[in-house]
Amino acid sequence: MKIRVGYEFIYDCPQPTPMILTLNIHFTRASDIITADHLITNPSVPITAYRDAFGNWCSRIVAPKGRLRLSSDALVNDSGRTDIVNASAQQYPVQDLPEETLVFLLGSRYCDTDHLSQKAWDLFGKSPVGWWRVQAICDFVHRHVTFGYEHARSTRTAGETFLEQKGVCRDFAHLAITFCRCMNIPARYCTGYLSDIGLPPPYSTMDFAAWFEVFLGGHWYTFDPRNNAPRFGRVLIARGRDAADVPMIHTFGPNTLASFKVWTDEVQ
């Protein structure tokens, strides 16, 4: 199958404003890209790029004073296969984990493991280890947290999500990641495109999505406590410890987001 993905951001800036943009499709999907997701700025401004510490492709610009439009429109091949389910995937003891996974056991900006460690063991300490423990965490988060765009708050931590029992997809992911780390399971935050392709209408308003991956049995596997069911058509943009590592647009100065659109559509 082919999926058209893209976005449009319109910003009003009262002065020249540096920005870091993490909006390009992840390099692991490079071979699937049919039409490249070039970043287009209007008015045109110089763009420089680099890879961050997690391998994500980032762009740097200085937005001029006034209105700036950022957009991209790409076409991607997708296998049409749903997220892999491997119920036999086992959890490694911490001493046997690869070194590159250890950072995803630690607390981070939005994943406050120190606040939730005891609660995690109380809730999941008797659940089967491995895949089913992660699934038990996702089941709990899916039931415990009420989704709603009106609940969005950029400063909400996993501990606050647990107490408030509401949030958006990133809050679901942060809480599940935190519980996994508390249970000694490496977990990393993911952001990208995820449509309602294959689901019955009515379809929700498109937005960027958040999910997470865990390291089990020597591989990284996708889990999604917001939807809590295998999905297909995910197009990864970035991975990190939590949303603080992979903001779509990080601005360094006053600005107003005047308009925001995202699209993810199957192309026949």
N, C-alpha and C positions, 0 to 999 in steps of 0.2 A: 504494500500500500504506500501511497505518497501523502505526506502531510505538509500543508502550507502553514508556516509559523511566522509571526512577526509582531511588531509593536509600533506604537507612536506615543512619544512623550512630548508635551509642549510646556516649556518653562518660561516664566517671566523673571528676568534678573535685573535688579536696579543698578548693578555694577558688574564689571567683568568677574566671573566666578569660576574658579577651577573645579573640575569634576573628574571623578574616576567612575568609569562605566564597566560593569560586569554583565554584559548582555549577549556575548557571542556564544553560539552552540559549543559545547564542550568538545575538546579534541578527540575524545573517545568515539564521537559520532562523525568525525571528519569524512570517513569513507562513505557515509550515507548522504552527504550533502549534494543535492543536484544543482540548486541555485544558491549561491553563497549568501550568507547573512551579513552583507556589508552594512556597516554603520553609516547612515546618511545624516548629515547635519544641514540645517537650513536656518540661517545663512551658513555657508561653508566655512569651516574653521579647521586649522591643523589638528591632526590626530596622531598621537604616538601610542605605542602598545607595548605591553610586557606581560610576562607570566608571573603570577603571585606565588607565594610559598606553597600553595596547594596545587599548582599547575593550571589554574584557571587563567583564561585569556582576558586581560583588562585593557581598556583604552583610556587615555588621558586627553582631555580637552580643556580649553578655557572658554566658557560660554561668554559671548559678548553681552554688553548691556542691551536690554530689550528682550524681545521674544526669540526663543530658540526651539526648533523642532528637531527631535531625534527620532529616527525611524529605521526600520529594517523589514525586509520581506524575503523569506527564503522558502525553498522547497526541499523536503527531506524524505529519503526512503526509510520505511519502517517495516520490520518483519511481520508486524501484526500479531506477534506472540505476546501473551500476557506476562506479567512479572513472574519470574521463576519461583516455584514452590518446592522446597527440598526439606521435607519434614524430618529427614534423618541427619540433617546438618548439626554437628556437635559443637559445643562451646569448648574452646581451648582453655586450659589453666593459664593464668596470667604469666607464669614463668615460661610458657611455651609459645607465647604470642610473638609474631614478628615485630621487630623494633618500630617499624613505621606505623604500626597500629596503636602504639601505646599512648600517643597524644590524644587519641579518641576515647581514652578511658578517663581523662581528666576533666575537672570542672572547667567551664568557660563562661563567657559573659552572660548568656541566657540560660545556660544549663548548670544550675547551682546545686551540684551533687552534694555539697556539704549540708544543705538544708533538707534534702530528700532521701538521704542514705538509709536512715532507720525506717522510714515509711516504705521504701522500696523493699527492704528485707521483710518487713511485716506483711506486705501485700503479696510478694512473689517468691519468698524464700522457700516455700514448699512446692512450688510449681516445677514440672520437669525441666531439666536443664536443656540448653540448646534451643532449637527452633521453636519449640512449644512455649518456652519461657518468653521469648520475644513476642510470640503471638498473644500470649496472655497479657503482656504489657500493652500491646496495641488494642486488644479487646477492652481492657480497662479504660484506657485513654479515650477510646471512641465512645464509650458509654458515659464517662465521667465529665467530658467537656462538651459544651454546647457550641456549635459553630454559628458564626454570624459576622458579616463584614462590619456591622455596627459595633462589634466587640474589639475591633483592631486597636492595638496600642503598641507603639514601637518599643516601649521600654519594658514590656511584660516579660518576666522571667518564668522558667518552668515552675518554680515554687509558687509564684503568684497565680499561674494558670491552674495549678492543683487546688489552691484555695478558692479562687474565683469561679472555677468550673465553666469558663467561657473563653472564646478566642477564635482565631482564624487558623489556617492550615499550618503556619509556622509555629503557632503555640502548641498545636497537637504534636508536631514533630519534636519541638524542644522538650516537652514533657516526656515523651517516649524515649528520646535519646538519653535524657537524664536518668530515667529509671534503668535503662540498659547499662549505662556506665556504672551506676551504683551496684549493679549485679555482676560487674566485671566483664561486661560484653562490650567490645569496641563499637562505637556508633558514631556516624558522621552525618552531618546535615547536607541535604541536596535541594537545589532549586532549579526550576526549568519550566517547560511547557507541559501541560497535561489537559487534554480536552475531554469532552463527554462522548467522544467517538465510541459507538457500540452500545451506548446506553439509551434507554427510551426517553423521548422528550417529555416535558419541557427542559431545555438545556439552561444551565446557569450562565450568568455573565462571565465571559472569559477573563482570566487573570493569570499571572504567574502562580505556580504551585510550589509547595514545599513538601518533601517527604524525607526519608532517611534510609541509610544503609547500615547493616551490621556485619561484622566479621565472624563467620561461623564456618567451621570445617575447611578453613583455608581459602575461603572466597567471601566476597562482599555480596550481600543479598539486599534487595529492595523491600522495604516495608512502608506502609502508608496508613497511619492511624486515623487520619481524617476520613478517608474512604473505606479503609479496612476491608479491602477486597482486591484481588489481583486485577490490574488494569493494563491496557496496552496503549501505545502511542506516547509514552513519556519521551520528551526530548530534553536531556540534561543540559544545563548551562554551567553550573558551578557546584563545587563541594567545599565544605569547610567544617570547622568545629561547631559553628552555629551561625545564625543569620548575621552576626556582627562581622564575620569573615567574608561574607559574600553579598553585601548590599547591591542591588541592581544599579543604583546611582548614588554615589556618595558626593555630596556638594560641600564646598568650602566657602560659604558666604550666603547672604540672604537671597532667597528665591521663593517663587510661588509655582507650584505645579498646577498649571491651568487646565490640562487635559491629559488623559491616560487611556490608551486602548491596547488590548492584546488580542491576537487571533491565533487559533489552532484549528484548522479545518482539514478534513479528508478531501483529497483531490481524486476524482475518478479518472 
